Amino acid sequence: MSDSRPLPTVIGPTENALRALLTRTLSMTPIAGYTAWVVLNTAEKVGHESELRGAVESQLHAEPAVIDHAIADLRERGMLGADGEGITSTGAAVLESARADVRAVTQGLVGDVTEADQEATRRALDAIRRRAEQGLAR
């Protein structure tokens, strides 16, 4: 049986529920919300803060002030270095612990979804995201 709902009516509510679940999971950690989560994950990969802002902006499509606020908060909490050098050992430990929490929650969501269905979902969502990003670039 076919599901004839338009994809946006599935993607939007799914995104909202997943974001709320992530926010609730992060609320039990020192990471203050979604933007800080993205900043900390990105900081681990890019290193220096000069690269961090641009990388986070391209992921979140958020205003620079929102990103700067998250960076400042992470610095105050000791998770990012004050000198702009990126994630601290405290930040790495917090991130590792939070990722374990997120993995556990995620496993509960996808545990019985076949790998083939997960792969098809990844391909479809990646294609939709790429097109959305192309639209944003215009």
Secondary structure, DSSP 8 states (H G I E B T S, - for coil): ----S-THHHHHHHHHHHHHHHHHHHTTSS--SHHHHHHHHHHHHH-SHHHHHHHHHHHH---HHHHHHHHHHHHHTTSB-TTS--B-HHHHHHHHHHHHHHHHHHHHHHTTS-HHHHHHHHHHHHHHHHHHHHHHH-
